[in-house]
Amino acid sequence: KLQILTIYEITRMQQAEFMYKRLNNLLPETIFDDYIQPIGHRYNTRSKANKKLYIRRTNTNYGKFDIKHSAAKVWNDIPLDIRISSSLAIFKKCFKEYILST
């Protein structure tokens, strides 16, 4: 089987790469600073333990396709061992393998 990504998978990969860069301070802090937030409550839930992001509720499809919403959703769907990769190159390689295996 060819290891070629579809347009949808390429979009997911770019969103995940953006989130990795933002959460690891590889982008300017002003980019979506108030929209990209880890789960921030005092209870020990699975979402907090797995370092997931808070996804703001939207009332329209326009909001669901906004990068602030869709990229956070993509990020939360990535397994924890990939999200905590030590470098961008390792993250991209592991995420591509993950996409191709699903």
C-alpha positions, 0 to 999 in steps of 0.5 A: 500500500502506498504511504500517501495521505489524503487531503483530509489527512494532510489537513489533520496533520497540519492542524496537529503540527500547529498545535504541537508548535503552539503548545511547545512554544515554537510559535509566538505566544499571541497566536490564539493564546486565550483559545488554546487552554489545557483542561484547567480544573482541580478534579483528577479526570481522565481528560486532565490526566491525558493533557487534553485541551478544552474545546469551546462550545460552538453554536454554528458549523462556522465555529466548528470549522474554525482552527481554534475549535478543529485543531483542538479537537484533532489534538485531543484525538491524538494518543498521549505518547505521540502528543508528548514527543520530544521534538517536532520531527519525531511528532510528525513521523509518529503522527503520520504513522498513526494516521496511516494505521487508522 
